């Protein structure tokens, strides 16, 4: 166990790191944030920050000397950097988990090997394999880069464009073609697992996207109990199979006929878990701290219905109205520049749960 008073290292300087540092401080920990960007909204609320590239070994070594455990808030931290750190200090999650979750093809194979369904897909390495994959999967499909995709970036719908244009648009990099799933809804489950094997699972939540970016999460999702149980069971199974230490967010599609397909894994706090700050016994950020420090896990049960809306780009300018709205809980991330598609904050509205 790594007790309060210890120092937690966070790789990544964004809002997920910021909210983790706030939760850690509440439990008496200090955080050191390592991130390359001059603006570091996680560093703004942490004990210290190190401004350096993730590949900078001298900076990583200094970081490792100053922390008792390290975690990530940004899933595209190079796995090699986490490996380097892992030789000096416990890193939770471990680099081996990033090897799986940073590559869409490896991730889909891993999930499928567990006997869990994923969208039909095929590896694409050049225009010829793309043509062949299109022949099998049909034009109602999406070409995605294998690595570095997030918020719908690195994706092209094949019924909008020619295969060659799609291949060029993604930069001619290793990709996968995925059949488009006619889903009834998208849900996600966040599960925590500690080094001693304790597991705590949040309820499935309903996610609405626009332009590939999460807009709204409704928690808990109004889905049949059997489906919710299955979604939790899938998340728990994946966490155990990965030997996870930390958090895992599992994004899933639910089809019209009630089947669950896993879309994506993220071994870190997740936007669809922000509701838990205002409506659960222990929010996802505190849960991450508890998991990586091997403390008893907190209670993930919601005590209210919650609707979380992201404030994207210019929407953040509504803050005075939101601040004046009774019951609206406003969270602003302190980013200095408003840009289209940038997550600037979120607002959660809760409604007490009727038994
Ligand atoms: P991703 O980055 O893979 O999570 O994709 C972002 C969003 O695009 C998802 O949340 C879905 O709304 C949509 N999407 C991605 N893949 C598929 C698919 N195979 N079928 C239907 N919609 C998809």
Boltz pocket constraint, residues with backbone or C-beta under 6 A from the ligand:
constraints:
  - pocket:
      binder: B
      contacts: [[A, 119], [A, 142], [A, 149], [A, 150], [A, 151], [A, 152], [A, 153], [A, 178], [A, 179], [A, 180], [A, 181], [A, 182], [A, 183], [A, 186], [A, 209], [A, 212], [A, 251], [A, 263], [A, 264]]
      max_distance: 6.0
